[in-house]
Amino acid sequence: MKMEVIRGIAKSHDIYPGKLSKLELIKSIQLEEGNFDCYGTATSGECDQSDCSWREDCFAAAGAGVPS
């Protein structure tokens, strides 16, 4: 996902991006959405945060692929 889109999502949650990196920004959004701030850490392809809006991107970032 492009940074401009992520910044827009952050602003909709009253998070102001400033100089946050993509990773820091996504993790801040995850916390605001009520999930763990674990973006990109599902290297085993497992995640119990089924309502997380970053789930598919997270698996890709972790290099684990989306589990079937």
N, CA, C and O atoms as CSV, one atom per row, in Angstrom:
chain,resi,resn,atom,element,x,y,z
A,1,MET,N,N,0.845,-1.167,0.000
A,1,MET,CA,C,0.000,0.000,0.000
A,1,MET,C,C,0.893,1.234,0.000
A,1,MET,O,O,1.917,1.277,0.682
A,2,LYS,N,N,0.499,2.211,-0.756
A,2,LYS,CA,C,1.310,3.433,-0.870
A,2,LYS,C,C,1.177,4.305,0.373
A,2,LYS,O,O,0.149,4.299,1.049
A,3,MET,N,N,2.232,5.048,0.655
A,3,MET,CA,C,2.279,5.897,1.848
A,3,MET,C,C,1.149,6.922,1.880
A,3,MET,O,O,0.626,7.217,2.954
A,4,GLU,N,N,0.768,7.462,0.749
A,4,GLU,CA,C,-0.304,8.455,0.725
A,4,GLU,C,C,-1.605,7.849,1.250
A,4,GLU,O,O,-2.337,8.499,1.997
A,5,VAL,N,N,-1.890,6.619,0.865
A,5,VAL,CA,C,-3.093,5.931,1.331
A,5,VAL,C,C,-2.990,5.674,2.832
A,5,VAL,O,O,-3.951,5.880,3.574
A,6,ILE,N,N,-1.827,5.225,3.267
A,6,ILE,CA,C,-1.616,4.943,4.690
A,6,ILE,C,C,-1.751,6.228,5.509
A,6,ILE,O,O,-2.344,6.215,6.588
A,7,ARG,N,N,-1.212,7.322,5.009
A,7,ARG,CA,C,-1.341,8.612,5.711
A,7,ARG,C,C,-2.808,9.013,5.835
A,7,ARG,O,O,-3.234,9.518,6.874
A,8,GLY,N,N,-3.578,8.786,4.771
A,8,GLY,CA,C,-5.006,9.099,4.810
A,8,GLY,C,C,-5.735,8.271,5.849
A,8,GLY,O,O,-6.582,8.790,6.576
A,9,ILE,N,N,-5.415,6.990,5.925
A,9,ILE,CA,C,-6.024,6.116,6.929
A,9,ILE,C,C,-5.638,6.587,8.323
A,9,ILE,O,O,-6.474,6.626,9.226
A,10,ALA,N,N,-4.374,6.942,8.494
A,10,ALA,CA,C,-3.906,7.425,9.799
A,10,ALA,C,C,-4.672,8.684,10.210
A,10,ALA,O,O,-5.126,8.793,11.349
A,11,LYS,N,N,-4.813,9.612,9.303
A,11,LYS,CA,C,-5.521,10.857,9.621
A,11,LYS,C,C,-6.973,10.588,9.985
A,11,LYS,O,O,-7.541,11.285,10.825
A,12,SER,N,N,-7.582,9.579,9.359
A,12,SER,CA,C,-8.971,9.252,9.689
A,12,SER,C,C,-9.100,8.702,11.112
A,12,SER,O,O,-10.194,8.677,11.675
A,13,HIS,N,N,-7.987,8.268,11.687
A,13,HIS,CA,C,-7.943,7.784,13.073
A,13,HIS,C,C,-7.340,8.839,14.006
A,13,HIS,O,O,-6.989,8.537,15.147
A,14,ASP,N,N,-7.221,10.073,13.518
A,14,ASP,CA,C,-6.610,11.166,14.285
A,14,ASP,C,C,-5.166,10.881,14.665
A,14,ASP,O,O,-4.703,11.280,15.734
A,15,ILE,N,N,-4.462,10.190,13.785
A,15,ILE,CA,C,-3.032,9.951,13.948
A,15,ILE,C,C,-2.345,10.824,12.908
A,15,ILE,O,O,-2.644,10.732,11.717
A,16,TYR,N,N,-1.441,11.658,13.349
A,16,TYR,CA,C,-0.765,12.545,12.413
A,16,TYR,C,C,0.610,11.994,12.096
A,16,TYR,O,O,1.466,11.893,12.974
A,17,PRO,N,N,0.820,11.636,10.827
A,17,PRO,CA,C,2.004,10.897,10.390
A,17,PRO,C,C,3.342,11.549,10.700
A,17,PRO,O,O,4.296,10.857,11.057
A,18,GLY,N,N,3.427,12.852,10.572
A,18,GLY,CA,C,4.708,13.513,10.806
A,18,GLY,C,C,5.831,12.810,10.074
A,18,GLY,O,O,5.769,12.628,8.858
A,19,LYS,N,N,6.852,12.415,10.807
A,19,LYS,CA,C,8.011,11.753,10.213
A,19,LYS,C,C,8.040,10.258,10.511
A,19,LYS,O,O,9.095,9.628,10.435
A,20,LEU,N,N,6.881,9.687,10.852
A,20,LEU,CA,C,6.830,8.256,11.138
A,20,LEU,C,C,7.122,7.456,9.874
A,20,LEU,O,O,6.711,7.838,8.778
A,21,SER,N,N,7.821,6.367,10.033
A,21,SER,CA,C,8.068,5.473,8.904
A,21,SER,C,C,6.774,4.731,8.586
A,21,SER,O,O,5.816,4.773,9.357
A,22,LYS,N,N,6.760,4.057,7.446
A,22,LYS,CA,C,5.591,3.270,7.052
A,22,LYS,C,C,5.263,2.249,8.134
A,22,LYS,O,O,4.103,2.103,8.516
A,23,LEU,N,N,6.267,1.550,8.626
A,23,LEU,CA,C,6.076,0.535,9.648
A,23,LEU,C,C,5.507,1.135,10.935
A,23,LEU,O,O,4.552,0.601,11.498
A,24,GLU,N,N,6.082,2.230,11.396
A,24,GLU,CA,C,5.615,2.885,12.622
A,24,GLU,C,C,4.179,3.383,12.472
A,24,GLU,O,O,3.377,3.291,13.402
A,25,LEU,N,N,3.872,3.901,11.308
A,25,LEU,CA,C,2.543,4.428,11.051
A,25,LEU,C,C,1.500,3.309,11.043
A,25,LEU,O,O,0.438,3.443,11.651
A,26,ILE,N,N,1.797,2.223,10.366
A,26,ILE,CA,C,0.868,1.096,10.323
A,26,ILE,C,C,0.664,0.517,11.718
A,26,ILE,O,O,-0.461,0.183,12.090
A,27,LYS,N,N,1.727,0.396,12.485
A,27,LYS,CA,C,1.600,-0.125,13.844
A,27,LYS,C,C,0.755,0.800,14.721
A,27,LYS,O,O,0.002,0.326,15.571
A,28,SER,N,N,0.873,2.102,14.524
A,28,SER,CA,C,0.041,3.056,15.266
A,28,SER,C,C,-1.427,2.891,14.891
A,28,SER,O,O,-2.304,2.956,15.752
A,29,ILE,N,N,-1.688,2.680,13.618
A,29,ILE,CA,C,-3.062,2.466,13.154
A,29,ILE,C,C,-3.601,1.163,13.726
A,29,ILE,O,O,-4.751,1.107,14.162
A,30,GLN,N,N,-2.786,0.118,13.728
A,30,GLN,CA,C,-3.223,-1.167,14.293
A,30,GLN,C,C,-3.685,-0.996,15.736
A,30,GLN,O,O,-4.735,-1.512,16.117
A,31,LEU,N,N,-2.915,-0.282,16.531
A,31,LEU,CA,C,-3.286,-0.060,17.929
A,31,LEU,C,C,-4.596,0.706,18.032
A,31,LEU,O,O,-5.449,0.381,18.858
A,32,GLU,N,N,-4.751,1.705,17.210
A,32,GLU,CA,C,-5.975,2.511,17.216
A,32,GLU,C,C,-7.184,1.672,16.815
A,32,GLU,O,O,-8.293,1.915,17.290
A,33,GLU,N,N,-6.977,0.696,15.951
A,33,GLU,CA,C,-8.064,-0.183,15.505
A,33,GLU,C,C,-8.357,-1.308,16.502
A,33,GLU,O,O,-9.269,-2.106,16.284
A,34,GLY,N,N,-7.591,-1.373,17.589
A,34,GLY,CA,C,-7.838,-2.373,18.614
A,34,GLY,C,C,-7.098,-3.685,18.403
A,34,GLY,O,O,-7.465,-4.705,18.987
A,35,ASN,N,N,-6.071,-3.670,17.583
A,35,ASN,CA,C,-5.261,-4.867,17.332
A,35,ASN,C,C,-3.883,-4.690,17.950
A,35,ASN,O,O,-3.536,-3.609,18.426
A,36,PHE,N,N,-3.108,-5.756,17.936
A,36,PHE,CA,C,-1.716,-5.656,18.363
A,36,PHE,C,C,-0.925,-4.908,17.298
A,36,PHE,O,O,-1.292,-4.934,16.123
A,37,ASP,N,N,0.131,-4.258,17.684
A,37,ASP,CA,C,0.991,-3.537,16.734
A,37,ASP,C,C,2.094,-4.485,16.251
A,37,ASP,O,O,3.265,-4.354,16.607
A,38,CYS,N,N,1.670,-5.436,15.431
A,38,CYS,CA,C,2.559,-6.536,15.052
A,38,CYS,C,C,2.802,-6.622,13.543
A,38,CYS,O,O,3.245,-7.662,13.055
A,39,TYR,N,N,2.526,-5.569,12.811
A,39,TYR,CA,C,2.653,-5.586,11.349
A,39,TYR,C,C,3.998,-6.158,10.903
A,39,TYR,O,O,5.057,-5.741,11.373
A,40,GLY,N,N,3.930,-7.113,9.996
A,40,GLY,CA,C,5.136,-7.676,9.390
A,40,GLY,C,C,5.836,-8.732,10.220
A,40,GLY,O,O,6.941,-9.150,9.874
A,41,THR,N,N,5.221,-9.175,11.306
A,41,THR,CA,C,5.897,-10.139,12.176
A,41,THR,C,C,5.368,-11.571,12.037
A,41,THR,O,O,5.854,-12.474,12.718
A,42,ALA,N,N,4.395,-11.785,11.178
A,42,ALA,CA,C,3.793,-13.120,11.031
A,42,ALA,C,C,4.617,-13.994,10.082
A,42,ALA,O,O,4.106,-14.497,9.081
A,43,THR,N,N,5.878,-14.162,10.408
A,43,THR,CA,C,6.779,-14.909,9.526
A,43,THR,C,C,6.425,-16.383,9.427
A,43,THR,O,O,6.814,-17.049,8.468
A,44,SER,N,N,5.687,-16.904,10.412
A,44,SER,CA,C,5.287,-18.311,10.364
A,44,SER,C,C,3.991,-18.498,9.591
A,44,SER,O,O,3.535,-19.626,9.402
A,45,GLY,N,N,3.389,-17.386,9.138
A,45,GLY,CA,C,2.131,-17.466,8.397
A,45,GLY,C,C,0.925,-17.624,9.293
A,45,GLY,O,O,-0.155,-17.980,8.821
A,46,GLU,N,N,1.089,-17.362,10.594
A,46,GLU,CA,C,-0.005,-17.481,11.548
A,46,GLU,C,C,-0.267,-16.135,12.202
A,46,GLU,O,O,0.655,-15.380,12.514
A,47,CYS,N,N,-1.570,-15.850,12.404
A,47,CYS,CA,C,-1.966,-14.611,13.054
A,47,CYS,C,C,-3.368,-14.783,13.610
A,47,CYS,O,O,-4.257,-15.274,12.914
A,48,ASP,N,N,-3.574,-14.382,14.865
A,48,ASP,CA,C,-4.895,-14.504,15.462
A,48,ASP,C,C,-5.697,-13.212,15.403
A,48,ASP,O,O,-6.787,-13.132,15.969
A,49,GLN,N,N,-5.177,-12.217,14.733
A,49,GLN,CA,C,-5.865,-10.935,14.597
A,49,GLN,C,C,-6.701,-10.931,13.307
A,49,GLN,O,O,-6.375,-10.227,12.351
A,50,SER,N,N,-7.767,-11.715,13.292
A,50,SER,CA,C,-8.541,-11.915,12.064
A,50,SER,C,C,-9.291,-10.672,11.598
A,50,SER,O,O,-9.661,-10.595,10.426
A,51,ASP,N,N,-9.527,-9.697,12.474
A,51,ASP,CA,C,-10.232,-8.486,12.076
A,51,ASP,C,C,-9.300,-7.343,11.673
A,51,ASP,O,O,-9.760,-6.235,11.394
A,52,CYS,N,N,-8.026,-7.601,11.643
A,52,CYS,CA,C,-7.051,-6.561,11.313
A,52,CYS,C,C,-7.132,-6.217,9.825
A,52,CYS,O,O,-7.086,-7.099,8.968
A,53,SER,N,N,-7.253,-4.938,9.539
A,53,SER,CA,C,-7.360,-4.505,8.144
A,53,SER,C,C,-6.026,-4.594,7.399
A,53,SER,O,O,-5.988,-4.398,6.184
A,54,TRP,N,N,-4.946,-4.884,8.098
A,54,TRP,CA,C,-3.617,-4.963,7.494
A,54,TRP,C,C,-3.174,-6.401,7.268
A,54,TRP,O,O,-2.043,-6.641,6.845
A,55,ARG,N,N,-4.044,-7.348,7.543
A,55,ARG,CA,C,-3.706,-8.767,7.564
A,55,ARG,C,C,-2.981,-9.242,6.296
A,55,ARG,O,O,-1.890,-9.804,6.389
A,56,GLU,N,N,-3.565,-9.026,5.134
A,56,GLU,CA,C,-2.945,-9.516,3.899
A,56,GLU,C,C,-1.613,-8.823,3.625
A,56,GLU,O,O,-0.637,-9.476,3.256
A,57,ASP,N,N,-1.572,-7.500,3.804
A,57,ASP,CA,C,-0.319,-6.767,3.604
A,57,ASP,C,C,0.737,-7.221,4.600
A,57,ASP,O,O,1.924,-7.289,4.278
A,58,CYS,N,N,0.295,-7.530,5.805
A,58,CYS,CA,C,1.208,-7.970,6.861
A,58,CYS,C,C,1.893,-9.277,6.487
A,58,CYS,O,O,3.110,-9.413,6.617
A,59,PHE,N,N,1.091,-10.245,6.016
A,59,PHE,CA,C,1.676,-11.525,5.610
A,59,PHE,C,C,2.678,-11.328,4.479
A,59,PHE,O,O,3.745,-11.942,4.473
A,60,ALA,N,N,2.333,-10.478,3.533
A,60,ALA,CA,C,3.250,-10.200,2.428
A,60,ALA,C,C,4.533,-9.542,2.935
A,60,ALA,O,O,5.627,-9.892,2.492
A,61,ALA,N,N,4.404,-8.593,3.859
A,61,ALA,CA,C,5.569,-7.906,4.415
A,61,ALA,C,C,6.447,-8.862,5.220
A,61,ALA,O,O,7.668,-8.717,5.263
A,62,ALA,N,N,5.806,-9.836,5.855
A,62,ALA,CA,C,6.555,-10.812,6.655
A,62,ALA,C,C,7.188,-11.886,5.780
A,62,ALA,O,O,8.031,-12.658,6.237
A,63,GLY,N,N,6.772,-11.925,4.518
A,63,GLY,CA,C,7.326,-12.936,3.607
A,63,GLY,C,C,6.728,-14.304,3.800
A,63,GLY,O,O,7.278,-15.301,3.332
A,64,ALA,N,N,5.581,-14.362,4.499
A,64,ALA,CA,C,4.983,-15.652,4.798
A,64,ALA,C,C,3.860,-16.029,3.837
A,64,ALA,O,O,3.442,-17.186,3.794
A,65,GLY,N,N,3.372,-15.064,3.071
A,65,GLY,CA,C,2.225,-15.355,2.212
A,65,GLY,C,C,0.967,-15.472,3.036
A,65,GLY,O,O,1.031,-15.651,4.252
A,66,VAL,N,N,-0.171,-15.374,2.391
A,66,VAL,CA,C,-1.452,-15.462,3.093
A,66,VAL,C,C,-1.794,-16.925,3.312
A,66,VAL,O,O,-1.817,-17.705,2.359
A,67,PRO,N,N,-2.063,-17.311,4.567
A,67,PRO,CA,C,-2.377,-18.714,4.831
A,67,PRO,C,C,-3.693,-19.127,4.201
A,67,PRO,O,O,-4.588,-18.300,4.033
A,68,SER,N,N,-3.820,-20.414,3.848
A,68,SER,CA,C,-5.068,-20.883,3.253
A,68,SER,C,C,-6.030,-21.351,4.306
A,68,SER,O,O,-7.137,-21.781,3.984
